């Protein structure tokens, strides 16, 4: 990923293909980058699936990969940026169409970004005024993973510039972030996004994990954690998937996931 705050592009990958069971209400992120505490009605009433075994999977994993939107953070980045730029309702309509399978992931991203067309200055202001909120216990969980000598990655269909502050807050190197990049012209106006980034297209998270595996030992045990269908479909090449419903529960993901938790504390093997 580019470490520049000025290169960005990144959609809400987790909204892909599934309706929300509930909206975010309260996401309590200890060590947040900002925002009010929030959690969901859905997560409060959704029982975890095999959390003890999921914690053992984490213990055995050498590499742990996280989705970002609605997993590491409470928000969906592109929706928040659209609202900030006064394009929330227009982008919501496109998102709904994309969820219905009316267009490809990359086409939906292109259309939404062409609607928002944020300038570099708007992005800077957005990051300053609307910092992301870390999910409950995620900072403690990432610290636990790092203390155990595990490598931690963030894989997202969202904007690298919006994720960089989150990665910094969690102590995750920017080289361990796979996300999209938005491109601007010399005046700082929106131009396009980098279509060569794996996360800009369908199946991109699996492609990113394949790259991570190639960079590391091919025999490494890799676990993907996330709330959405694109996270679930990252296995293979990931060895395991653990669904996360601490912010929003997507019924199809909950149904298909072998392991499912609603609080990162459940993965710490208490």
Buried (B, 14 or more C-beta within 10 A) or exposed (E): BBEEBBBBBBBBBBBBBBEBBBEBBBBBBBEBBBBEBBBBBBBBEBEBBBBEEBBBBBEEBBBBBBBBBBBBBBBBBBBBBBBBBEBBEBBBEBBEEBBEEEBEBBBBBBBBBEBBEBBBEBBBBBBEEBBBBBBBBBBBBBBBBBEEEBBBBBBBBBBBBBBBBBBEBBEBEBEBBBBBBBBBEEEBEBEBBBEEBBBBBBEBBBBBBBBBBEEEEEEBBBBBBBBBBBBBBBBEBBBBBBBBBBBBBBBEBBEBBBBBBBBBBBBBBE
